[in-house]
């Protein structure tokens, strides 16, 4: 119901104007942040290599960015001062109500919120585990620059991973020192550097060492040891990992082995005879009351190696995808999905029964 009283309409209009001003200010602030980030990226490219290879002194490439930043900040300060000039002076302290002058804030509200930073090192997460430290030192001959002068140390990078070698669990800490030349600088202003590169891992920047991922995957798929039991074994040794960490490690290992699975499938397609069958496994489904559904995982094998194909349901339409490319003898069960796919060229040798 609309009221035509003058003060109410005026207050609504004033509120809308304030909202529009705030929106415009937010857009301006976002544009300013984007421009400053652009300048920062340019400075980082011109002055820094890796974070541990900081170069000393200003380089010529920095000067255009510095000039642009100074001009931009001068313009921003002038705009802010012009906007703040007509501001009304604050009221005298005597006129401020006591409740407004000294608001009552509970102690919990005064505490700053915890900032989300980088993931803690395993040595901080699991202080009870043994830490075994090593150093990936650069050979002395490689610590000489182009003029034969020794490079100077400019920092290091420390990599910590959780190593599980049943029955022990420990933290492996490897230090990768970095060196730079004090005299040899290229045209971009970067000094000549030397250092042992940090090797790639199955889980990039993860907590688990490759040996640990191997143990988890072998236990799950070769020794029928579920991941939750592996977690219990590690927890008894003082390392209590979350299920998501192990799930991510298994998924990363699967991505790494995907080309091998493709090669096995292509090799099986040339085998004189292969057997095809399906096994049922449960998969979580939030649409179902019991949270799980039956899903098939199909196995194709010639007796020496196997290839697997998983489907979300048991419909016959998945059969052609499983046996596509197999043109020799197929040994299957009596499932109608196989025999409905005979048009792709497969030859059926008979039923498993």
LOKEKOL-596943 format. One record per residue (C-alpha): x, y, z; residue number from 1; residue in three letters. Coordinates in steps of 0.1 Angstrom, whole numbers. Example, Ala and Ser with C-alpha at 12.3 -4.5 7.8 and 13.67 -1.06 7.14 Angstrom:
<timars>
     u     v     w num residu
   123   -45    78   1    ALA
   137   -11    71   2    SER
</timars>
This chain:
<timars>
     u     v     w num residu
     0     0     0   1    UNK
    16    33   -11   2    UNK
    16    63    11   3    UNK
    20    97    -5   4    UNK
    33   115    26   5    UNK
    62   138    16   6    UNK
    88   127    42   7    UNK
    83    90    35   8    UNK
    87    94    -3   9    UNK
   117   116     3  10    UNK
   134    91    26  11    UNK
   129    63     1  12    UNK
   144    84   -27  13    UNK
   173    93    -5  14    UNK
   179    56     4  15    UNK
   179    47   -33  16    UNK
   204    74   -41  17    UNK
   227    62   -13  18    UNK
   225    26   -27  19    UNK
   234    38   -62  20    UNK
   263    58   -48  21    UNK
   276    27   -29  22    UNK
   272     5   -61  23    UNK
   292    31   -81  24    UNK
   319    32   -54  25    UNK
   322    -6   -54  26    UNK
   326    -6   -91  27    UNK
   353    21   -89  28    UNK
   371     2   -61  29    UNK
   371   -31   -82  30    UNK
   385   -13  -112  31    UNK
   412     3   -90  32    UNK
   421   -31   -75  33    UNK
   423   -47  -110  34    UNK
   446   -19  -122  35    UNK
   469   -22   -92  36    UNK
   470   -60   -97  37    UNK
   481   -54  -133  38    UNK
   509   -31  -121  39    UNK
   519   -56   -95  40    UNK
   521   -85  -120  41    UNK
   543   -63  -142  42    UNK
   567   -55  -114  43    UNK
   569   -92  -103  44    UNK
   578  -102  -139  45    UNK
   605   -75  -141  46    UNK
   621   -79  -107  47    UNK
   615  -115   -95  48    UNK
   621  -150  -107  49    UNK
   610  -176   -82  50    UNK
   602  -163   -48  51    UNK
   635  -176   -35  52    UNK
   655  -158   -63  53    UNK
   650  -122   -54  54    UNK
   672   -98   -73  55    UNK
   687   -67   -56  56    UNK
   683   -32   -70  57    UNK
   659   -15   -94  58    UNK
   660   -27  -130  59    UNK
   652    -5  -160  60    UNK
   621   -25  -167  61    UNK
   606   -13  -134  62    UNK
   606    24  -142  63    UNK
   576    26  -165  64    UNK
   555     7  -141  65    UNK
   567    28  -111  66    UNK
   558    60  -130  67    UNK
   524    47  -139  68    UNK
   517    37  -103  69    UNK
   528    71   -89  70    UNK
   506    89  -114  71    UNK
   477    66  -107  72    UNK
   480    70   -69  73    UNK
   484   108   -72  74    UNK
   452   110   -92  75    UNK
   434    88   -67  76    UNK
   445   109   -37  77    UNK
   434   140   -54  78    UNK
   400   125   -61  79    UNK
   396   113   -25  80    UNK
   406   147   -10  81    UNK
   381   165   -33  82    UNK
   353   141   -23  83    UNK
   361   146    14  84    UNK
   364   184    13  85    UNK
   326   193    17  86    UNK
   322   167    45  87    UNK
   305   181    76  88    UNK
   327   185   107  89    UNK
   320   160   135  90    UNK
   299   171   164  91    UNK
   316   181   197  92    UNK
   324   153   220  93    UNK
   300   167   246  94    UNK
   270   163   223  95    UNK
   277   126   216  96    UNK
   255   103   237  97    UNK
   274    81   261  98    UNK
   261    49   245  99    UNK
   274    61   211 100    UNK
   307    74   224 101    UNK
   316    41   241 102    UNK
   296    12   226 103    UNK
   296   -20   246 104    UNK
   313   -47   225 105    UNK
   314   -82   238 106    UNK
   350   -97   240 107    UNK
   342  -123   214 108    UNK
   333   -96   188 109    UNK
   366   -78   194 110    UNK
   387  -108   184 111    UNK
   397  -107   147 112    UNK
   386  -136   126 113    UNK
   412  -162   118 114    UNK
   427  -158    84 115    UNK
   428  -187    60 116    UNK
   464  -191    49 117    UNK
   484  -217    32 118    UNK
   481  -253    42 119    UNK
   503  -262    72 120    UNK
   533  -283    68 121    UNK
   529  -319    79 122    UNK
   555  -314   107 123    UNK
   531  -288   122 124    UNK
   500  -309   116 125    UNK
   516  -341   130 126    UNK
   542  -329   156 127    UNK
   544  -364   171 128    UNK
   559  -379   138 129    UNK
   596  -383   133 130    UNK
   611  -358   108 131    UNK
   639  -370    86 132    UNK
   657  -341    69 133    UNK
   679  -343    38 134    UNK
   693  -317    15 135    UNK
   693  -318   -23 136    UNK
   725  -299   -27 137    UNK
   737  -284   -60 138    UNK
   771  -298   -72 139    UNK
   799  -274   -65 140    UNK
   808  -273  -102 141    UNK
   773  -260  -111 142    UNK
   775  -232   -85 143    UNK
   798  -212  -107 144    UNK
   785  -185  -131 145    UNK
   796  -179  -167 146    UNK
   828  -161  -154 147    UNK
   837  -190  -131 148    UNK
   828  -170  -100 149    UNK
   810  -188   -71 150    UNK
   773  -180   -68 151    UNK
   758  -168   -35 152    UNK
   730  -184   -16 153    UNK
   696  -167   -21 154    UNK
   672  -189    -2 155    UNK
   658  -224    -3 156    UNK
   626  -243    -7 157    UNK
   615  -269    18 158    UNK
   592  -298     8 159    UNK
   576  -320    35 160    UNK
   556  -352    28 161    UNK
   542  -380    48 162    UNK
   559  -413    41 163    UNK
   541  -445    49 164    UNK
   563  -476    49 165    UNK
   543  -502    69 166    UNK
   544  -503    98 167    UNK
   562  -470   103 168    UNK
   550  -435    93 169    UNK
   574  -405    93 170    UNK
   578  -371    76 171    UNK
   604  -366    50 172    UNK
   618  -331    48 173    UNK
   639  -322    18 174    UNK
   656  -288    15 175    UNK
   663  -275   -20 176    UNK
   688  -246   -18 177    UNK
   690  -219   -44 178    UNK
   720  -199   -56 179    UNK
   724  -168   -79 180    UNK
   752  -150   -95 181    UNK
   763  -116   -81 182    UNK
   776  -105  -115 183    UNK
   759  -122  -144 184    UNK
   726  -105  -152 185    UNK
   707  -109  -185 186    UNK
   689   -82  -205 187    UNK
   657   -87  -185 188    UNK
   675   -80  -152 189    UNK
   675  -115  -139 190    UNK
   706  -131  -124 191    UNK
   720  -164  -134 192    UNK
   707  -190  -109 193    UNK
   714  -226  -100 194    UNK
   694  -252   -80 195    UNK
   681  -287   -80 196    UNK
   645  -286   -93 197    UNK
   618  -299   -71 198    UNK
   606  -332   -86 199    UNK
   569  -335   -96 200    UNK
   547  -357   -74 201    UNK
   516  -377   -80 202    UNK
   496  -352   -58 203    UNK
   510  -318   -67 204    UNK
   518  -299   -35 205    UNK
   500  -325   -14 206    UNK
   509  -339    19 207    UNK
   515  -375     8 208    UNK
   548  -388    -7 209    UNK
   546  -409   -38 210    UNK
   556  -440   -17 211    UNK
   525  -434     5 212    UNK
   502  -431   -26 213    UNK
   517  -464   -39 214    UNK
   510  -482    -6 215    UNK
   474  -469    -5 216    UNK
   467  -479   -41 217    UNK
   484  -513   -39 218    UNK
   466  -521    -7 219    UNK
   432  -511   -21 220    UNK
   433  -527   -55 221    UNK
   458  -556   -51 222    UNK
   455  -566   -15 223    UNK
   417  -559   -10 224    UNK
   426  -534    19 225    UNK
   400  -506    19 226    UNK
   413  -470    23 227    UNK
   396  -466    57 228    UNK
   417  -495    71 229    UNK
   449  -479    57 230    UNK
   439  -447    75 231    UNK
   434  -466   107 232    UNK
   469  -482   104 233    UNK
   484  -448    99 234    UNK
   464  -433   127 235    UNK
   478  -458   151 236    UNK
   513  -446   142 237    UNK
   503  -410   150 238    UNK
   492  -397   115 239    UNK
   454  -392   113 240    UNK
   446  -382    78 241    UNK
   412  -372    64 242    UNK
   394  -394    39 243    UNK
   394  -366    13 244    UNK
   432  -366    13 245    UNK
   433  -403     5 246    UNK
   405  -401   -20 247    UNK
   423  -373   -38 248    UNK
   455  -394   -39 249    UNK
   437  -424   -54 250    UNK
   420  -402   -80 251    UNK
   454  -386   -89 252    UNK
   469  -420   -93 253    UNK
   440  -430  -116 254    UNK
   446  -399  -138 255    UNK
   483  -408  -140 256    UNK
   476  -444  -150 257    UNK
   449  -435  -176 258    UNK
   472  -438  -206 259    UNK
   483  -472  -194 260    UNK
   447  -483  -192 261    UNK
   441  -471  -228 262    UNK
   472  -491  -239 263    UNK
   459  -522  -222 264    UNK
   425  -518  -239 265    UNK
   441  -514  -274 266    UNK
   463  -545  -267 267    UNK
   433  -566  -257 268    UNK
   415  -557  -290 269    UNK
   441  -577  -308 270    UNK
   438  -607  -286 271    UNK
   423  -638  -303 272    UNK
   397  -643  -275 273    UNK
   387  -622  -245 274    UNK
   362  -627  -217 275    UNK
   337  -600  -207 276    UNK
   317  -598  -175 277    UNK
   302  -573  -151 278    UNK
   304  -571  -113 279    UNK
   282  -549   -92 280    UNK
   294  -522   -68 281    UNK
   276  -497   -47 282    UNK
   278  -460   -55 283    UNK
   264  -432   -34 284    UNK
   233  -415   -48 285    UNK
   217  -387   -28 286    UNK
   184  -391   -47 287    UNK
   179  -425   -31 288    UNK
   168  -430     5 289    UNK
   195  -455    12 290    UNK
   221  -432    -4 291    UNK
   236  -460   -26 292    UNK
   227  -476   -60 293    UNK
   239  -507   -78 294    UNK
   264  -498  -106 295    UNK
   282  -522  -129 296    UNK
   319  -523  -135 297    UNK
   327  -543  -166 298    UNK
   359  -563  -170 299    UNK
   375  -573  -203 300    UNK
   404  -598  -199 301    UNK
   424  -623  -219 302    UNK
   438  -640  -188 303    UNK
   470  -620  -187 304    UNK
   457  -584  -183 305    UNK
   424  -567  -177 306    UNK
   407  -535  -187 307    UNK
   378  -520  -167 308    UNK
   348  -498  -177 309    UNK
   324  -484  -152 310    UNK
   288  -473  -158 311    UNK
   263  -454  -137 312    UNK
   234  -478  -143 313    UNK
   228  -513  -157 314    UNK
   211  -504  -190 315    UNK
   218  -524  -222 316    UNK
   230  -492  -240 317    UNK
   264  -494  -223 318    UNK
   273  -528  -238 319    UNK
   284  -514  -272 320    UNK
   307  -490  -255 321    UNK
   324  -518  -235 322    UNK
   331  -541  -265 323    UNK
   336  -514  -292 324    UNK
   367  -522  -312 325    UNK
   367  -559  -302 326    UNK
   363  -578  -335 327    UNK
   375  -613  -325 328    UNK
   360  -639  -302 329    UNK
   341  -627  -271 330    UNK
   332  -650  -242 331    UNK
   302  -635  -223 332    UNK
   273  -645  -201 333    UNK
   237  -646  -212 334    UNK
   230  -609  -206 335    UNK
   209  -595  -235 336    UNK
   230  -564  -238 337    UNK
   259  -583  -252 338    UNK
   239  -600  -279 339    UNK
   221  -568  -289 340    UNK
   256  -554  -298 341    UNK
   265  -580  -324 342    UNK
   262  -554  -351 343    UNK
   295  -539  -342 344    UNK
   314  -569  -355 345    UNK
   322  -589  -324 346    UNK
   320  -627  -326 347    UNK
   305  -646  -297 348    UNK
   322  -678  -286 349    UNK
   295  -688  -262 350    UNK
   283  -683  -227 351    UNK
   304  -685  -195 352    UNK
   280  -713  -183 353    UNK
</timars>
